[in-house]
Amino acid sequence: MSGHLLTSQGGLFEGPATQRIDIPGADIVLHQQAWSSKSGDQLCRRLIQETDWRQDKISMFGQTHDVPRLNAWYGDPDCSYAWSGIQMKPSTWTPSLQRIRERVSKLAATQFNSVLVNFYRDGNDKVDWHADDEKALGVDPVIASVSLGASRKFRMRRKDRSQAPIDIILGSGDVLVMRGSTQRLWEHEVPRSKRISQPRVNLTFRVIESSS
C-alpha cells in the first residue's frame, strides 16, 4: 500500500507557515520555512564546516558496519545520550547551534537541552526505522527536527502497522515538531535516494531528563 505524501511548500511563504499533520495517535506540527531556503542552505554549509563529526559503527546480525551518515552530539553538561549501544558525551554548544536552539525552542515552546546533528552527505546516507523513545527522553518527549540543505523524504509508520505509511517531504529551513504519543505509537526513517547528490544536515533537538 503506498504512503500518503505531504509536501513542504518551501519558497511560497514570507515567514513560517504552520501545518498540523493530522494522523491518529500522533501530535505533529510542520513549521514550513522557519528559515528561508537560502538561509537554510547557508546554515547547512556552515554546520558542515563547524561541526565535530564522528563516524560511528553499529553491529547487526553479527557484523559491524559504518552508520550510513555522520553525526555529532551537543548539549548542556551531563546530557549524555546512548542509542543502539553507542555512547555520546555532549560537546559544548557552538554559537551557530545556540542561535538555532533559541529559535526552535520558541517554535516548540520547549527549552531543549541537547541536539543530535546528522550529516547526510548525499542520497546514499540514510537512517533506518526507529522511534526517539529512549528512557533518557522521558515519557512522550518533544522532538524538534530541523532540516537544512537538500530536501529529503521523512517517512512515518504506525508501530502496529494499522495504516499506510505517511511521507513528508522536508525542505531546507523546515522544522518538524513531534510530541505527545508520537514516539510511542509511530516510528520514522529517512530512506536512501539515488536521485539526491546534495548534502543535508538534520538537527533533532531533545530534552534529556536523565543520563542514559
N, C-alpha and C positions, 0 to 999 in steps of 0.2 A: 504494500500500500504506500503510495507516495506521500511525502510530507507536505504540510501546508506551508507556503512561503510568505514570509513577511519581509518587506524591504525597507531599509533606511533610505529616506529621500534626501540624501546629502546635497547641499548646494541650493535648496529651494527656500531656505529659511534665513532670515536676518539673525535670529538668535535661536536658542534651543527650542525645539518643539517636542512636547511630551506626548508619548503614546503608551497607553496601558495595553499590555499583551494579555488578552483575555483567554486564559486556558485554565481548566479545572485543577484545583489543588496547588496553584502557584500564584505568587504576587510579584509581578514583573512590570517594570516601567522602563521604557526606552526613551532616553533624552537624546534626540537627534541633533547633531551639530552643537553639542555643548562647547566644542571648539570648531571653528570653520575647517573645511577640508585642508586649506592651505596651512593653517596653524597646526592642525593635527599632523600633517606631513613633516612640518618643521620640527615639531616635538619628537616625532619618530626618529628623525635623523640625529637629533641631539641626544636622545636617550641611548641610541645605538653606540654613540661615541663615549658617553659619560658613564654608562653602567658597567659594573664589575661582573661580567657574565661568567657563568660556570657551565661546564658540560657534565651533567650527571649521568650515571649509568643505572640501569634498572634490571633486575633479574626476573625472568619469566620462563616458566617451564624448563628450569634447569639451565637456561642460557642467559648470558649477560649482554645487554645491548645499550648503546648510547640512547639517552632520551632524545626523541626527534624534535628538539628545539633547545635553545639556550635559555637559562633563567637566572634570576637573582632574587634575593630576599632582603627587604629593607623594613625597618620598624623601630619602635621605641625600645629602650633597654628591656631585656627579659622577655621579649616577644619572639621566642624561638618557635620553630614550626617543623613538623615532620609529615611526610606523605610517602607512601609506598616504601617505607624503610629508609628514606632519605632525610637526614637531619640538616636543618638550616638555621644558622645563627644570624641575627639581624645585622646588616650593615647600617651605618648611620644615614639618616635622610640626607639626600643631596638637595641643594636649593631648587632644582627643577622638580623633583618628586614632592618636595614640601609644598610648592605652589599648586601642583596638580591635586595633592591631597586636600588642600584648603577648599578648592572649588568643588571637588567631588563630595566632600563631607557636607557642604551646604546643599548640594543637589539631593543627597540621600538622607539629609537630616540625621546623620550618624557621624560620630567622631571616630574615624578609623585610626588604628594604631600600628598598622602593618600593611605591606603590599607585596604580592608575588608578581614579578615582572618577567614576562615571557617574550622571547625574541624568535619569531618565525622568519627564518632567513629567506624563504620563498615558499611556494605551494607544496613542496615536499615535506616541510615541517608541519606537525600536527599535534593534537592532544586527543587521546582516546576517551571513551565514555567514562565518566566519573561524576560524583557529586562532591561539592565542597562541604562535607559533613563531618570533618574530623572533630574529635572530642574537644580540642582546644578552642574551637569556634563557638561552643555552646549550642543550646537548643535554638532552632530556627534563626540561623545567623543572617545578617545583612551582608551581601556581597555586591560590590560595585565594580563593574568591569569596564575599563576604558580601552577603546580601540584606536590605534594610531597607525597610519600608513595604509597598506593595501587592504581593500575590503575582503572579508572572509565570511564564509558561512558558519553560523553558530547554530548547531543542531541540538534540539532538546527532545527527550522522550520520557514517558512515564516509566517508572521502575517496574510497575506491574503490567506494562505493555497494553494498557486498556484503551489507548488511542494512538492514531498515527503520529509519527514524529513531526515536530514543528521546526522549520528552517527560518532563521532570522539572518538577514544579510547586514553585517555591521560595517559601517563605513568609517573613514578617518574622522576622529573627533566625536564619535558617538559614545554614550555612557549607558550601559545596561545595569539596572539595579534590581537585584533579586532579594526577596525577603520572605518572611512567613514560612510556610511549609514547603517552599520550592525545593530546597535541598533534600528534604525528607522523602518527597514523592517523585522528584524528577532528577534526571541526570543529563549531562550535556557533553558535547565533543566539538572540536574544530577539525573537520576531516581534511585529508590531503586533497590537493587540487593541482593537477599538472598544468593548468592554464595560467597559474599565477607565478610570476617571476619576481615580483617586487616584495620587499620586506614588510613585516608588520610587527609592531610592539603592542602587547596587551598587558594592562596592569589590572590585577584583581585586588581591590582594597578590602581588608578584613578587620575584624576586631578579635584579637586573641584574648580570651578570658583567663586562660591558664596555660603554662608551658606544656608542650607536647611531651 
